[in-house]
Amino acid sequence: MFLLSAVQEEYRRTGDPHRAMIAGLAGTGRVITAAATIMAVVFVSFAAIDDTLVKMIGVGLATAVLVDATVIRVVLAPAALGILGHRAWWPTLRRPVDAARPT
């Protein structure tokens, strides 16, 4: 959601889907990576507990978070937006943000 919001804001500002994708990824990439790393470290720390079920849940959640952050948010979402281009934002009007505000 964070990545797509940044991309949509840039798309509404410029009207260029390729530039919006690059700017959105550049602006949110560090935040997404840092959040995923923190969550993965917390979940992996569950492996220090003696309970086998808790260990499995911790490792599973850490793996899921890392896969989500790398594969889905950094690879698939930008690739889909790049392929779709303007069609990715079809319900929105391509106008500047200032023009969309009522006076």
Contacts in CASP RR format, 6 or more apart in sequence:
PFRMAT RR
TARGET T0000
AUTHOR 0000-0000-0000
METHOD contacts of the structure
MODEL  1
MFLLSAVQEEYRRTGDPHRAMIAGLAGTGRVITAAATIMAVVFVSFAAID
DTLVKMIGVGLATAVLVDATVIRVVLAPAALGILGHRAWWPTLRRPVDAA
RPT
2 28 0 8 1.000
2 31 0 8 1.000
2 32 0 8 1.000
3 24 0 8 1.000
3 25 0 8 1.000
3 28 0 8 1.000
3 29 0 8 1.000
3 32 0 8 1.000
3 73 0 8 1.000
3 77 0 8 1.000
4 77 0 8 1.000
6 23 0 8 1.000
6 24 0 8 1.000
6 27 0 8 1.000
6 28 0 8 1.000
7 20 0 8 1.000
7 21 0 8 1.000
7 23 0 8 1.000
7 24 0 8 1.000
7 25 0 8 1.000
7 81 0 8 1.000
8 20 0 8 1.000
8 89 0 8 1.000
8 92 0 8 1.000
9 97 0 8 1.000
10 19 0 8 1.000
10 20 0 8 1.000
10 23 0 8 1.000
10 24 0 8 1.000
11 17 0 8 1.000
11 20 0 8 1.000
11 89 0 8 1.000
11 92 0 8 1.000
11 94 0 8 1.000
12 92 0 8 1.000
12 94 0 8 1.000
12 95 0 8 1.000
12 96 0 8 1.000
12 97 0 8 1.000
12 100 0 8 1.000
13 20 0 8 1.000
13 96 0 8 1.000
13 97 0 8 1.000
14 20 0 8 1.000
15 94 0 8 1.000
17 81 0 8 1.000
17 82 0 8 1.000
17 84 0 8 1.000
17 85 0 8 1.000
17 86 0 8 1.000
17 88 0 8 1.000
17 89 0 8 1.000
18 82 0 8 1.000
18 85 0 8 1.000
20 81 0 8 1.000
21 78 0 8 1.000
21 81 0 8 1.000
21 82 0 8 1.000
25 74 0 8 1.000
25 78 0 8 1.000
29 74 0 8 1.000
32 69 0 8 1.000
32 73 0 8 1.000
32 74 0 8 1.000
33 69 0 8 1.000
35 69 0 8 1.000
36 65 0 8 1.000
36 66 0 8 1.000
36 68 0 8 1.000
36 69 0 8 1.000
36 70 0 8 1.000
39 61 0 8 1.000
39 62 0 8 1.000
39 65 0 8 1.000
40 62 0 8 1.000
40 65 0 8 1.000
40 66 0 8 1.000
41 62 0 8 1.000
43 58 0 8 1.000
43 59 0 8 1.000
43 60 0 8 1.000
43 61 0 8 1.000
43 62 0 8 1.000
43 65 0 8 1.000
44 58 0 8 1.000
44 59 0 8 1.000
44 62 0 8 1.000
46 54 0 8 1.000
46 55 0 8 1.000
46 57 0 8 1.000
46 58 0 8 1.000
46 59 0 8 1.000
46 61 0 8 1.000
47 55 0 8 1.000
47 58 0 8 1.000
47 59 0 8 1.000
49 55 0 8 1.000
80 88 0 8 1.000
81 88 0 8 1.000
82 88 0 8 1.000
86 94 0 8 1.000
93 100 0 8 1.000
END
